[in-house]
């Protein structure tokens, strides 16, 4: 009989490598090194004050007990209003479940919808945690490979070529991590017509520059939306997310939520309501700043001969091919952190298609971005000299 530890090991849950880079960056900073942090997918802005004030007021008012497992009604109503205003879709608050972050939303969804042996389609590059979620439930990821020559943009043919008779579902993020690219309308429509179960990760909605993100719900009601407050509202540490599900699934999902999670924190839900209601100007300012930083990073990289070859639609990520320096992106990221003091995410975290890439997170000021690219240029110069000698 296989012991429990061995069985758990056999799941082969991979580490989230960028967290190792983060830990080392913090160690170096604690030693007095000036480290430019562009590795982690986290806004560098403080949570808007209106959100913090709402949480403090809720705590002081005694809002520290359980909420309804599905979430407080005013927050679910505000989410439904947001989706109507932004996407023109009518969502009943009864179709929304509030969770402790989007990761909890995925845990709940995948535990109840997937079975051992199910194939789930992902793009490659992908968010590193997706395959690990699937492995936990003995589902199997299969991949539609994306290419820089097509700007890492998925198309219906990519999906069709990757499907097999065992494919039951697809997970797509729009904009995507690590590429920042939106899912085209043609892909959403293809999937809506395909009969596959669709999990649409919309966590980066709102962080889009010069284009408009489309919700999967504009194409079909038969889809699961995963969303939250971490990215757009600079609330990564608050852990607040939500699911929008087809109506027939709500009772089952809510039973699962009651048993596995009880409910999201009540005072955090109240803070989320303030985020939706009272932070329009602050969010617009953050989005404008991210847009400017994206363009600044592109100019800086082009100036040192590192053209990314595409322009990301949104989020705050950019993949840059560094294979001419070192095809082992983890080794490169580690070495660049130690020698140049710039923390970047290794592409190997994001799939085989990003193996020789580094992911830049432009959640740093333009001044720090300028300095980071200057250090990278000097690092490449030093590497070139070493190769000559």
DAZIJO-V442592 format. One record per residue. N is the residue number from 0. PSI is psi in radians with two decimals (NA if undefined). OMEGA is omega in whole degrees, -180 to 180 (* if undefined). D_LAST is the distance of its C-alpha to the last C-alpha in Angstrom with 2 decimals. Layout:
BEGIN
n->[N | N]
psi->[PSI | PSI]
omega->[OMEGA | OMEGA]
d_last->[D_LAST | D_LAST]
END
This chain:
BEGIN
n->[0 | 1 | 2 | 3 | 4 | 5 | 6 | 7 | 8 | 9 | 10 | 11 | 12 | 13 | 14 | 15 | 16 | 17 | 18 | 19 | 20 | 21 | 22 | 23 | 24 | 25 | 26 | 27 | 28 | 29 | 30 | 31 | 32 | 33 | 34 | 35 | 36 | 37 | 38 | 39 | 40 | 41 | 42 | 43 | 44 | 45 | 46 | 47 | 48 | 49 | 50 | 51 | 52 | 53 | 54 | 55 | 56 | 57 | 58 | 59 | 60 | 61 | 62 | 63 | 64 | 65 | 66 | 67 | 68 | 69 | 70 | 71 | 72 | 73 | 74 | 75 | 76 | 77 | 78 | 79 | 80 | 81 | 82 | 83 | 84 | 85 | 86 | 87 | 88 | 89 | 90 | 91 | 92 | 93 | 94 | 95 | 96 | 97 | 98 | 99 | 100 | 101 | 102 | 103 | 104 | 105 | 106 | 107 | 108 | 109 | 110 | 111 | 112 | 113 | 114 | 115 | 116 | 117 | 118 | 119 | 120 | 121 | 122 | 123 | 124 | 125 | 126 | 127 | 128 | 129 | 130 | 131 | 132 | 133 | 134 | 135 | 136 | 137 | 138 | 139 | 140 | 141 | 142 | 143 | 144 | 145 | 146 | 147 | 148 | 149 | 150 | 151 | 152 | 153 | 154 | 155 | 156 | 157 | 158 | 159 | 160 | 161 | 162 | 163 | 164 | 165 | 166 | 167 | 168 | 169 | 170 | 171 | 172 | 173 | 174 | 175 | 176 | 177 | 178 | 179 | 180 | 181 | 182 | 183 | 184 | 185 | 186 | 187 | 188 | 189 | 190 | 191 | 192 | 193 | 194 | 195 | 196 | 197 | 198 | 199 | 200 | 201 | 202 | 203 | 204 | 205 | 206 | 207 | 208 | 209 | 210 | 211 | 212 | 213 | 214 | 215 | 216 | 217 | 218 | 219 | 220 | 221 | 222 | 223 | 224 | 225 | 226 | 227 | 228 | 229 | 230 | 231 | 232 | 233 | 234 | 235 | 236 | 237 | 238 | 239 | 240 | 241 | 242 | 243 | 244 | 245 | 246 | 247 | 248 | 249 | 250 | 251 | 252 | 253 | 254 | 255 | 256 | 257 | 258 | 259 | 260 | 261 | 262 | 263 | 264 | 265 | 266 | 267 | 268 | 269 | 270 | 271 | 272 | 273 | 274 | 275 | 276 | 277 | 278 | 279 | 280 | 281 | 282 | 283 | 284 | 285 | 286 | 287 | 288 | 289 | 290 | 291 | 292 | 293 | 294 | 295 | 296 | 297 | 298 | 299 | 300 | 301 | 302 | 303 | 304 | 305 | 306 | 307 | 308 | 309 | 310 | 311 | 312 | 313 | 314 | 315 | 316 | 317 | 318 | 319 | 320 | 321 | 322 | 323 | 324 | 325 | 326 | 327 | 328 | 329 | 330 | 331 | 332 | 333 | 334 | 335 | 336 | 337 | 338 | 339 | 340 | 341 | 342 | 343 | 344 | 345 | 346 | 347 | 348 | 349 | 350 | 351 | 352 | 353 | 354 | 355 | 356 | 357 | 358 | 359 | 360 | 361 | 362 | 363 | 364 | 365 | 366 | 367 | 368 | 369 | 370 | 371 | 372 | 373 | 374 | 375 | 376 | 377 | 378 | 379 | 380 | 381 | 382 | 383 | 384 | 385 | 386 | 387 | 388]
psi->[2.31 | 2.25 | 2.85 | -0.70 | -0.76 | -0.73 | -0.70 | -0.72 | -0.62 | -0.28 | -0.44 | 0.88 | 2.07 | 2.63 | 2.72 | 1.61 | -0.58 | -0.46 | -0.53 | -0.70 | -0.76 | -0.82 | -0.76 | -0.65 | -0.71 | -0.66 | -0.80 | -0.70 | -0.66 | -0.41 | 0.00 | 0.01 | 2.55 | 1.78 | 2.23 | 2.07 | 1.85 | 0.47 | -0.51 | 2.57 | 1.20 | 2.24 | 2.49 | 0.06 | 2.62 | 2.64 | 2.32 | 2.47 | -0.59 | -0.61 | -0.83 | -0.75 | -0.70 | -0.67 | -0.76 | -0.78 | -0.71 | -0.75 | -0.79 | -0.40 | 0.05 | 0.34 | 1.11 | 0.18 | 3.07 | 2.47 | 3.00 | 2.50 | -0.60 | -0.27 | 2.75 | 2.44 | -0.75 | -0.62 | -0.74 | -0.64 | -0.70 | -0.64 | -0.76 | -0.72 | -0.70 | -0.79 | -0.56 | -0.78 | -0.69 | -0.52 | -0.08 | 0.39 | 2.51 | 1.91 | 2.14 | 2.40 | -0.41 | -0.23 | 0.14 | 2.36 | 2.21 | 2.31 | 2.93 | 1.22 | 2.84 | -0.43 | -0.68 | -0.61 | -0.78 | -0.72 | -0.82 | -0.86 | -0.88 | -0.53 | -0.48 | -0.25 | -0.39 | 2.61 | 2.82 | 2.28 | -0.25 | 2.38 | 2.40 | 2.21 | 2.26 | 2.77 | 2.77 | 1.95 | 2.74 | 2.86 | 2.20 | -0.48 | -0.37 | -0.94 | -0.58 | -0.64 | -0.78 | -0.73 | -0.62 | -0.57 | 0.30 | 0.35 | 2.91 | 2.14 | 2.45 | 2.74 | 2.39 | 2.01 | 2.26 | 2.72 | 2.54 | -0.55 | -0.47 | 0.38 | 0.51 | 0.54 | 2.20 | 2.56 | 2.87 | -0.62 | -0.65 | -0.75 | -0.87 | -0.69 | -0.40 | -0.25 | 2.56 | 2.98 | -0.33 | -0.06 | 2.13 | -0.43 | 2.95 | 2.46 | 2.12 | 2.35 | 2.46 | 1.96 | 2.76 | 2.65 | 2.07 | 0.09 | -0.47 | 0.13 | 2.51 | 2.64 | 2.19 | 2.70 | -0.64 | -0.57 | -0.78 | -0.73 | -0.70 | -0.79 | -0.65 | -0.57 | -0.16 | -0.41 | -0.08 | 2.64 | 2.26 | 2.18 | 1.94 | 2.00 | 1.86 | 0.49 | -0.46 | 0.15 | 2.47 | -0.50 | 1.20 | 2.46 | 1.87 | 0.07 | 3.13 | 2.22 | 2.41 | 2.37 | 2.54 | -0.47 | -0.21 | -0.26 | -0.47 | 2.57 | -0.22 | 1.08 | 2.75 | 2.18 | 2.32 | 2.19 | 3.08 | -2.96 | -0.09 | -0.83 | -0.99 | -0.60 | 0.18 | 0.91 | 0.65 | -0.67 | -0.10 | -0.47 | 1.33 | 2.11 | -3.03 | 2.79 | 2.40 | 2.12 | 2.74 | 2.52 | -0.64 | -0.31 | -0.23 | -0.78 | -0.79 | -0.78 | -0.68 | -0.65 | -0.76 | -0.75 | -0.73 | -0.75 | -0.69 | -0.55 | -0.21 | -1.28 | 2.77 | 2.75 | 2.28 | -0.85 | -0.47 | -0.64 | -0.70 | -0.67 | -0.68 | -0.65 | -0.73 | -0.64 | -0.77 | -0.54 | -0.52 | 0.24 | 0.39 | -0.85 | -0.72 | -0.72 | -0.73 | -0.68 | -0.74 | -0.77 | -0.74 | -0.71 | -0.76 | -0.70 | -0.82 | -0.70 | -0.70 | -0.87 | -0.64 | -0.76 | -0.75 | -0.78 | -0.77 | -0.79 | -0.72 | -0.61 | -0.38 | 0.27 | 0.52 | 1.07 | 2.17 | -0.45 | 0.01 | 2.87 | 2.04 | 2.48 | -0.55 | -2.72 | -2.59 | 0.82 | 2.66 | 2.22 | 2.29 | 2.22 | 2.12 | 0.35 | -0.42 | -0.28 | -0.86 | 2.08 | -0.30 | 1.68 | -0.53 | -0.83 | -0.72 | -0.80 | -0.72 | -0.76 | -0.71 | -0.62 | -0.80 | -0.73 | -0.55 | -0.25 | 0.52 | 2.15 | 2.08 | 2.78 | 2.28 | 2.39 | -0.40 | -0.35 | -0.36 | 0.16 | 2.98 | -0.53 | -0.21 | 0.26 | -0.69 | 0.26 | 2.79 | 2.46 | 2.15 | 2.24 | 1.98 | 0.80 | 0.94 | 2.73 | 2.81 | -0.59 | -0.75 | -0.61 | -0.77 | -0.80 | -0.69 | -0.81 | -0.62 | -0.77 | -0.68 | -0.70 | -0.76 | -0.68 | -0.80 | -0.68 | -0.78 | -0.70 | -0.69 | -0.73 | -0.69 | -0.68 | -0.64 | -0.73 | NA]
omega->[179 | 180 | -173 | -178 | 180 | 179 | 178 | 178 | -177 | 175 | 178 | 176 | -178 | 176 | 172 | -165 | -178 | 178 | 175 | 177 | 178 | -179 | -180 | 177 | 179 | 177 | -180 | 178 | 179 | 177 | 178 | 178 | 175 | -177 | 176 | -171 | 177 | -175 | -168 | -179 | -175 | 175 | 179 | 178 | 170 | 173 | 179 | -172 | -179 | -180 | 179 | 180 | 180 | 179 | 179 | 180 | 180 | 178 | -179 | 179 | 177 | -180 | -175 | 180 | 178 | 167 | 169 | -175 | -179 | -179 | -179 | -175 | -179 | 179 | 179 | 177 | -180 | 176 | 177 | 178 | 179 | -179 | 176 | -178 | -173 | -174 | 179 | 180 | 179 | -179 | 175 | 175 | 179 | 179 | -175 | 174 | 180 | -176 | 177 | -178 | -179 | 176 | 175 | 177 | 179 | 178 | 180 | -177 | -173 | 179 | -176 | -176 | -174 | 178 | 179 | 178 | 177 | 172 | 178 | -176 | 172 | 167 | 173 | 15 | -177 | 172 | -169 | -176 | -177 | -178 | -180 | 173 | -177 | 179 | -179 | -179 | 176 | 169 | -173 | 177 | 168 | -165 | 167 | -173 | 179 | -173 | 179 | -180 | 175 | 179 | -179 | -178 | -179 | 176 | -179 | 180 | 177 | 180 | -175 | -177 | -178 | -177 | 173 | 177 | -179 | -178 | -177 | -171 | 177 | 173 | 177 | 174 | -179 | -5 | -172 | 167 | 24 | -170 | -175 | -175 | 175 | 172 | -180 | 178 | -178 | 180 | 178 | -179 | 177 | -179 | 178 | -179 | -169 | -175 | 176 | 171 | -176 | 169 | -177 | 179 | -175 | -174 | -179 | 176 | -176 | 177 | -177 | -168 | 177 | 177 | 179 | 175 | 175 | 174 | 176 | -178 | 173 | -176 | 180 | 171 | -175 | -179 | 176 | 175 | 173 | -178 | -179 | -171 | -171 | -168 | -175 | -175 | 179 | -176 | -175 | -177 | -178 | 180 | 179 | 179 | 178 | 175 | 164 | -171 | 170 | -172 | -175 | -177 | -168 | -178 | -180 | 180 | -179 | 175 | 177 | -180 | 178 | -175 | -172 | -172 | -175 | -180 | 171 | -179 | -175 | -176 | 176 | 175 | 178 | 175 | 177 | 177 | 177 | 178 | -178 | -172 | -163 | -173 | -175 | -176 | -180 | -179 | 178 | 179 | 179 | -179 | 178 | 180 | 178 | 178 | 180 | 179 | 178 | -178 | 179 | 179 | 179 | 179 | -178 | -179 | 177 | -176 | 180 | 177 | 176 | -179 | -179 | 179 | 176 | 178 | -178 | -180 | -173 | -169 | 174 | -176 | 176 | 176 | -179 | -179 | -180 | -176 | 179 | 176 | -179 | -179 | 177 | -172 | 178 | 178 | 180 | -180 | 180 | -178 | 180 | 177 | -177 | -172 | -177 | -180 | 178 | -179 | 178 | -179 | 178 | -179 | 179 | 175 | -168 | 176 | -176 | -178 | 180 | -172 | -176 | -176 | 166 | 176 | 174 | 171 | -177 | 172 | 177 | -178 | 179 | 177 | 179 | 176 | 179 | -179 | 179 | -179 | 176 | 179 | 179 | 178 | 179 | 178 | -180 | 178 | 180 | 178 | 180 | 178 | 180 | -179 | 179 | -178 | *]
d_last->[57.17 | 53.74 | 53.45 | 52.80 | 49.32 | 48.16 | 49.68 | 47.89 | 44.54 | 45.24 | 45.21 | 41.40 | 41.24 | 37.59 | 36.29 | 35.98 | 32.26 | 32.20 | 34.54 | 31.94 | 29.53 | 32.51 | 33.32 | 29.85 | 29.84 | 33.20 | 32.07 | 29.23 | 31.71 | 34.21 | 31.73 | 31.65 | 28.50 | 29.01 | 28.51 | 29.20 | 31.21 | 31.02 | 31.15 | 34.86 | 37.65 | 39.88 | 41.27 | 40.41 | 43.95 | 46.72 | 49.57 | 52.17 | 54.80 | 57.67 | 56.30 | 55.87 | 59.33 | 60.91 | 59.43 | 60.67 | 64.08 | 64.26 | 63.43 | 65.99 | 68.53 | 68.14 | 66.24 | 64.69 | 66.65 | 66.04 | 66.08 | 67.35 | 64.85 | 64.30 | 63.50 | 65.61 | 67.47 | 66.61 | 62.88 | 63.44 | 65.67 | 63.06 | 60.42 | 62.96 | 63.65 | 59.95 | 59.57 | 62.71 | 61.64 | 58.08 | 58.60 | 62.35 | 62.86 | 65.75 | 64.67 | 67.26 | 66.17 | 67.46 | 64.47 | 61.97 | 60.86 | 59.03 | 56.33 | 54.08 | 51.05 | 49.96 | 48.46 | 51.98 | 53.26 | 51.00 | 51.95 | 55.60 | 55.37 | 53.37 | 55.44 | 58.61 | 57.55 | 55.18 | 56.04 | 54.16 | 52.75 | 52.88 | 49.97 | 48.71 | 46.60 | 43.55 | 41.00 | 37.35 | 35.63 | 38.20 | 39.01 | 37.75 | 41.14 | 43.15 | 42.39 | 43.01 | 46.38 | 47.29 | 46.32 | 48.55 | 51.52 | 50.47 | 49.95 | 47.09 | 44.63 | 43.96 | 41.58 | 41.73 | 38.17 | 37.26 | 34.60 | 32.79 | 34.13 | 37.54 | 36.38 | 36.77 | 40.51 | 42.82 | 45.55 | 48.65 | 47.15 | 44.29 | 47.00 | 49.27 | 46.66 | 45.77 | 49.39 | 51.13 | 54.74 | 53.66 | 52.13 | 54.38 | 52.55 | 49.66 | 47.74 | 46.38 | 45.17 | 45.66 | 43.57 | 41.10 | 38.53 | 35.56 | 35.94 | 38.70 | 40.58 | 44.36 | 46.27 | 48.07 | 51.87 | 51.91 | 50.22 | 52.62 | 55.53 | 54.30 | 54.04 | 57.40 | 58.98 | 57.20 | 59.14 | 56.01 | 56.01 | 53.77 | 51.96 | 50.77 | 48.44 | 49.26 | 47.67 | 45.66 | 48.70 | 49.23 | 45.51 | 45.45 | 44.56 | 46.66 | 47.95 | 50.50 | 49.94 | 52.67 | 54.08 | 54.71 | 58.29 | 58.83 | 58.62 | 60.30 | 62.03 | 60.99 | 57.62 | 56.26 | 54.52 | 52.18 | 51.67 | 51.46 | 50.96 | 47.47 | 45.41 | 47.79 | 49.65 | 46.81 | 48.64 | 46.02 | 47.43 | 51.03 | 50.80 | 53.25 | 53.30 | 55.84 | 56.79 | 58.92 | 60.46 | 63.09 | 66.47 | 67.29 | 64.31 | 65.08 | 67.60 | 65.38 | 62.29 | 64.34 | 65.68 | 62.15 | 61.15 | 64.21 | 63.34 | 59.56 | 58.97 | 62.48 | 61.50 | 58.84 | 59.26 | 62.25 | 61.06 | 57.70 | 59.68 | 61.64 | 58.42 | 57.32 | 60.59 | 59.86 | 56.43 | 58.18 | 61.02 | 59.77 | 56.13 | 56.09 | 54.88 | 52.17 | 50.82 | 50.87 | 48.88 | 46.22 | 45.95 | 45.65 | 42.84 | 40.90 | 41.40 | 40.01 | 36.99 | 36.25 | 36.33 | 34.25 | 31.49 | 31.52 | 31.24 | 28.36 | 26.32 | 27.16 | 26.03 | 22.38 | 22.32 | 23.42 | 26.90 | 28.70 | 30.84 | 34.08 | 36.22 | 37.66 | 41.44 | 41.77 | 41.02 | 38.01 | 35.10 | 32.43 | 30.11 | 26.72 | 24.54 | 20.98 | 20.23 | 17.39 | 15.54 | 17.10 | 20.29 | 21.43 | 23.06 | 24.24 | 20.88 | 19.60 | 22.75 | 22.52 | 18.94 | 19.78 | 22.95 | 21.41 | 18.57 | 20.25 | 23.85 | 24.88 | 27.02 | 27.25 | 28.94 | 27.05 | 28.44 | 28.96 | 31.93 | 33.61 | 33.58 | 31.73 | 31.78 | 29.70 | 27.21 | 24.10 | 25.67 | 26.02 | 29.49 | 29.98 | 33.33 | 34.41 | 36.74 | 35.28 | 36.34 | 34.93 | 33.55 | 31.63 | 30.48 | 29.15 | 27.27 | 25.94 | 24.53 | 23.05 | 21.22 | 20.10 | 18.75 | 16.74 | 15.55 | 14.43 | 12.64 | 10.78 | 10.05 | 8.82 | 6.33 | 5.21 | 5.47 | 3.78 | 0.00]
END
